Amino acid sequence: MAIIYISLVLLGLLTMYYITSYTVEERDKAQQRLFDEHQEHMKAEIEHLKESIFTKRIYHTHHKAEKVMGFIKEDLRNINSGNIDETKTKVIKYANFAARAIYDMKWYDPPIQTIRNQIFNTNINELIKFIVDNIFLRLSSKMEGVEFKLDFDKNLPKVHINEFVIWEIIEPLIQNSVDHAGNTNLVITITTKFDKVNSKSLIIIQDNGSGLLPNLLETDSNGIQNVFNENVTTKNVKERRAGYGCYIAYEMAVKRFGWKLSAKNLKSGCSFIIEINN
């Protein structure tokens, strides 16, 4: 009887072990399938996000390239023996930006060497001055009542980044002040500083307008200020393509270059601050 009892107990234990092992194995297979499906879903979400950012970036770049092509045609119509060198410099710069816009249309994740490379030596001071003088100040009908003040640190180091990619960061931030400051006597001050001790460069774009709404300066769960989130606009009217300029500038400056970009309100107006670790 003892042998029979022990045999039954042993058989029960073996049966329980088999059932438990089978159940755990099936659970592991189900978890692995769930993990694989989740991984595929995440990959699809990432690809969709990249394509979405790509589409918005191309829209903004296309709009700028269209404007630049108009400048090229105007400069060529007004060329003469007295301004040929100046016109040649501007047209080459405009053409290079248009070429970059066309290049960006090839893919949403361009090779890193086309963006960051030792062959690039961009002088940020010169780039900002060119954007102000030859983009914003050329639009005289829209620039009435707008004054630009430039205060550059001549010791600001050059950066090994394609200047036309930096152009896509700087211009939307300046445009934000132009479009949303709400001041007919608007003064936009652009300052560059170099902190030699901490090896840090600063680009500060500020205006004397009405400033940003307090909720736009709040941060979301990811620590990003709302003004830099997608589809967020400070325009009074909700336009179809509004809310992408600051978003794209943040995506490129912070997530692609590792810079810091923040916004804050002043006593009068607001400022955008870009921090670059040299």
C-alpha positions as CSV (number, residue, x, y, z in Angstrom):
1,M,0.0,0.0,0.0
2,A,2.9,2.3,0.8
3,I,4.5,1.6,-2.6
4,I,1.1,2.2,-4.3
5,Y,0.6,5.5,-2.4
6,I,4.1,6.7,-3.1
7,S,3.6,5.8,-6.8
8,L,0.4,7.8,-7.0
9,V,2.0,10.8,-5.3
10,L,5.0,10.6,-7.7
11,L,2.7,10.3,-10.7
12,G,0.7,13.3,-9.5
13,L,3.8,15.4,-9.1
14,L,5.1,14.4,-12.5
15,T,1.7,15.2,-14.0
16,M,1.7,18.6,-12.3
17,Y,5.3,19.2,-13.5
18,Y,4.3,18.4,-17.1
19,I,1.2,20.6,-17.0
20,T,3.1,23.5,-15.4
21,S,6.0,23.2,-17.8
22,Y,3.6,23.1,-20.8
23,T,1.7,26.1,-19.4
24,V,4.9,28.1,-18.8
25,E,6.2,27.3,-22.3
26,E,2.9,28.4,-23.9
27,R,3.0,31.6,-21.8
28,D,6.5,32.3,-22.9
29,K,5.6,31.7,-26.6
30,A,2.6,34.1,-26.2
31,Q,4.8,36.7,-24.5
32,Q,7.4,36.4,-27.3
33,R,4.7,36.8,-30.0
34,L,3.3,39.8,-28.1
35,F,6.8,41.3,-27.8
36,D,7.5,40.7,-31.5
37,E,4.2,42.4,-32.4
38,H,4.9,45.3,-30.1
39,Q,8.4,45.7,-31.6
40,E,6.9,45.7,-35.1
41,H,4.3,48.2,-34.0
42,M,7.0,50.5,-32.5
43,K,9.1,50.2,-35.7
44,A,6.0,51.2,-37.7
45,E,5.3,54.1,-35.4
46,I,8.9,55.4,-35.6
47,E,8.8,55.2,-39.4
48,H,5.5,57.0,-39.5
49,L,6.9,59.7,-37.2
50,K,10.0,60.1,-39.3
51,E,7.9,60.4,-42.5
52,S,5.6,62.9,-40.7
53,I,8.5,65.1,-39.7
54,F,10.0,64.7,-43.1
55,T,6.8,65.9,-44.8
56,K,6.6,69.0,-42.6
57,R,10.2,69.8,-43.0
58,I,9.9,69.6,-46.7
59,Y,6.8,71.8,-46.7
60,H,8.7,74.5,-44.8
61,T,11.9,74.1,-46.9
62,H,9.9,74.1,-50.1
63,H,8.2,77.4,-49.1
64,K,11.6,79.0,-48.3
65,A,13.2,77.6,-51.5
66,E,10.3,79.1,-53.5
67,K,10.9,82.5,-51.8
68,V,14.7,82.2,-52.4
69,M,14.2,81.4,-56.1
70,G,12.2,84.7,-56.4
71,F,15.2,86.5,-54.9
72,I,17.5,84.9,-57.4
73,K,15.4,86.1,-60.4
74,E,15.1,89.6,-58.9
75,D,18.9,89.8,-58.4
76,L,19.6,88.6,-61.9
77,R,17.2,91.2,-63.4
78,N,19.0,94.0,-61.4
79,I,22.5,92.9,-62.0
80,N,25.0,95.5,-63.4
81,S,28.7,96.2,-63.5
82,G,28.6,97.9,-60.0
83,N,27.0,95.1,-58.1
84,I,28.1,92.0,-59.9
85,D,30.4,90.6,-57.1
86,E,27.8,91.2,-54.4
87,T,25.1,89.6,-56.6
88,K,27.2,86.6,-57.4
89,T,27.8,86.0,-53.7
90,K,24.1,86.2,-52.9
91,V,23.0,84.1,-55.8
92,I,25.5,81.4,-55.0
93,K,24.2,81.3,-51.4
94,Y,20.6,81.3,-52.5
95,A,21.3,78.5,-55.0
96,N,23.1,76.4,-52.5
97,F,20.1,76.7,-50.1
98,A,17.7,75.7,-52.9
99,A,20.0,72.7,-53.8
100,R,19.9,71.7,-50.1
101,A,16.1,71.8,-50.2
102,I,16.0,69.6,-53.3
103,Y,18.5,67.2,-51.6
104,D,16.4,67.0,-48.5
105,M,13.5,65.7,-50.6
106,K,15.4,62.5,-51.3
107,W,14.9,60.9,-47.8
108,Y,13.7,61.8,-44.4
109,D,16.8,60.5,-42.6
110,P,19.8,61.9,-44.6
111,P,23.3,60.5,-43.9
112,I,24.9,62.2,-40.9
113,Q,28.0,63.2,-42.9
114,T,25.8,65.5,-45.0
115,I,24.8,67.4,-41.9
116,R,27.8,67.1,-39.5
117,N,31.3,66.9,-41.0
118,Q,34.7,68.3,-40.4
119,I,34.6,69.9,-43.9
120,F,31.8,72.2,-42.7
121,N,33.1,75.4,-41.0
122,T,30.0,77.5,-40.5
123,N,30.4,81.0,-39.2
124,I,27.1,81.5,-37.3
125,N,27.5,85.3,-37.1
126,E,27.8,85.6,-40.8
127,L,24.9,83.2,-41.4
128,I,22.6,85.2,-39.1
129,K,23.5,88.4,-40.8
130,F,22.9,87.0,-44.2
131,I,19.5,85.7,-43.2
132,V,18.5,89.0,-41.7
133,D,19.8,91.2,-44.6
134,N,18.9,89.0,-47.5
135,I,15.8,87.2,-46.4
136,F,13.8,89.3,-43.8
137,L,14.9,92.8,-44.8
138,R,14.1,92.0,-48.5
139,L,10.5,91.5,-47.6
140,S,9.9,95.2,-47.2
141,S,6.2,95.0,-47.4
142,K,6.1,92.7,-44.4
143,M,9.0,94.3,-42.5
144,E,7.4,97.8,-42.0
145,G,7.8,98.8,-38.3
146,V,10.3,96.0,-37.7
147,E,13.9,96.8,-36.7
148,F,16.7,94.3,-36.3
149,K,19.6,94.8,-33.9
150,L,22.6,92.4,-34.2
151,D,25.1,92.0,-31.4
152,F,27.7,89.4,-32.3
153,D,30.6,88.0,-30.3
154,K,33.5,87.9,-32.7
155,N,35.1,85.1,-30.7
156,L,32.2,82.7,-31.4
157,P,33.7,79.5,-32.7
158,K,32.7,78.0,-36.1
159,V,30.7,74.8,-36.0
160,H,31.1,71.7,-38.2
161,I,27.5,71.7,-39.3
162,N,26.0,72.4,-42.7
163,E,25.1,76.1,-42.7
164,F,21.9,75.5,-44.6
165,V,20.7,73.1,-41.9
166,I,21.4,75.7,-39.3
167,W,19.5,78.1,-41.5
168,E,16.4,75.9,-41.1
169,I,16.7,76.3,-37.3
170,I,17.4,80.0,-37.1
171,E,14.9,81.4,-39.6
172,P,11.7,79.9,-38.0
173,L,12.6,81.3,-34.6
174,I,13.1,84.8,-36.1
175,Q,9.9,84.4,-38.1
176,N,8.0,83.6,-34.9
177,S,8.9,87.0,-33.5
178,V,8.0,88.7,-36.8
179,D,4.6,86.9,-37.1
180,H,3.4,86.8,-33.5
181,A,5.0,89.7,-31.5
182,G,1.9,91.8,-32.0
183,N,3.8,95.1,-32.0
184,T,3.9,97.6,-34.8
185,N,7.2,99.0,-33.5
186,L,8.9,95.7,-33.2
187,V,12.6,95.4,-32.3
188,I,14.2,92.0,-32.8
189,T,17.6,91.7,-31.1
190,I,19.9,88.8,-32.1
191,T,22.9,88.2,-29.8
192,T,25.7,85.7,-29.9
193,K,28.0,85.0,-27.0
194,F,30.9,82.7,-26.3
195,D,31.5,81.4,-22.8
196,K,35.2,80.4,-23.0
197,V,35.3,78.9,-19.5
198,N,32.5,76.5,-20.1
199,S,33.2,76.2,-23.9
200,K,29.6,77.1,-24.7
201,S,28.1,79.3,-27.4
202,L,24.8,81.1,-27.1
203,I,22.4,82.4,-29.7
204,I,19.7,84.6,-28.2
205,I,16.8,85.8,-30.4
206,Q,14.5,88.2,-28.5
207,D,11.8,90.8,-29.3
208,N,9.8,93.5,-27.5
209,G,6.4,92.1,-28.5
210,S,3.6,90.7,-26.4
211,G,5.4,87.6,-25.4
212,L,4.3,83.9,-25.3
213,L,1.2,82.6,-23.5
214,P,2.1,81.1,-20.2
215,N,0.9,77.6,-21.2
216,L,3.3,77.6,-24.1
217,L,6.2,77.9,-21.7
218,E,5.0,74.9,-19.6
219,T,6.7,71.5,-20.2
220,D,5.0,68.3,-21.1
221,S,5.7,64.8,-19.7
222,N,8.8,64.6,-21.9
223,G,10.2,67.9,-20.5
224,I,9.6,69.8,-23.8
225,Q,8.1,73.2,-23.6
226,N,4.7,73.3,-25.4
227,V,5.8,76.0,-27.9
228,F,8.1,73.4,-29.4
229,N,5.5,70.7,-29.8
230,E,3.8,69.7,-33.0
231,N,0.7,71.6,-34.2
232,V,1.2,74.3,-31.5
233,T,0.8,77.8,-32.9
234,T,0.7,81.3,-31.4
235,K,-1.3,82.7,-34.3
236,N,-4.8,84.0,-33.6
237,V,-6.3,82.1,-36.4
238,K,-5.8,78.3,-36.7
239,E,-4.2,77.9,-40.1
240,R,-3.8,74.7,-41.9
241,R,0.0,74.6,-41.9
242,A,0.6,76.5,-38.7
243,G,2.5,75.2,-35.7
244,Y,5.5,73.5,-37.3
245,G,8.3,76.2,-37.4
246,C,9.4,76.0,-33.8
247,Y,8.7,72.3,-33.7
248,I,11.0,71.6,-36.6
249,A,13.7,73.9,-35.2
250,Y,13.6,72.0,-31.9
251,E,13.6,68.6,-33.6
252,M,16.8,69.5,-35.6
253,A,18.6,71.6,-32.9
254,V,18.0,69.3,-29.9
255,K,17.4,65.8,-31.3
256,R,19.8,66.0,-34.2
257,F,22.6,68.2,-33.0
258,G,22.3,67.8,-29.2
259,W,22.0,71.5,-28.7
260,K,19.7,73.1,-26.1
261,L,16.7,75.2,-27.2
262,S,14.5,77.0,-24.7
263,A,12.0,79.9,-24.6
264,K,11.1,82.4,-22.0
265,N,9.2,85.6,-21.5
266,L,10.8,89.0,-20.8
267,K,9.3,92.1,-19.2
268,S,8.4,93.0,-22.8
269,G,8.4,90.2,-25.4
270,C,10.1,86.8,-25.4
271,S,13.4,85.2,-26.2
272,F,14.6,82.0,-27.7
273,I,18.0,80.7,-26.4
274,I,20.1,78.2,-28.3
275,E,23.0,76.7,-26.3
276,I,25.8,75.0,-28.2
277,N,28.5,72.9,-26.5
278,N,31.7,73.4,-28.4
